[in-house]
Amino acid sequence: QAIKEARSAFSGLTIVQLCAIAKVSVSGYYRWTKMPITTHQQANEELQKLIKQIYDQYNGRYGYRRITMVLRREHDRRVNLKRVLRLMRHLDLQAIIRRPRR
């Protein structure tokens, strides 16, 4: 994945040179690019869209615990808290923390 990103950043370098820098075989890189998307990855992408939708719906006030509750109650999705937390970190989503009242 880093090679794919570096290729767009350094357009002057070839795939062979980028693979040498990353210490990856060229055939291994091409095998990785042709790998099909797994069902788990597809489920994660679908779940990320749903998490983002819920996060936006509640204006960023809901954290991973509440989003997990909404997924279970309203969307009938049984999802682990840690999975929601990991996907929220991947999306750079964090709940707004309220200040304590005085």
C-alpha positions, 0 to 999 in steps of 0.5 A: 500500500505504501508503494501505491501511495509513493508511486503517486507522490514520486512519479519519476520512480518506477515500480521496481525502484519503489519495491527495492526501497520498500524491500518487497519483491516486484512479483509480490507487489503485483500479487498484492494488487490483484488480490480480491477484496475479502468479505471482511474488508467489504463488511468493514467498509460498509460498517464505516459508512454506517458509523460515519452516518451515525456520527454525523447524525448526532453531530459528533457527540456520540463515541464508540460505545453509543454508536455501538448501541445505535448499531445494535438497536436501530440497525440490528448489527451485532458489532464488538465495541473494539471493532467500532473503536478501531474503525472510528480511529481509522476514520479519525472520528472522536466524540466531542467531550463535554466540559464538566459543569460548575 
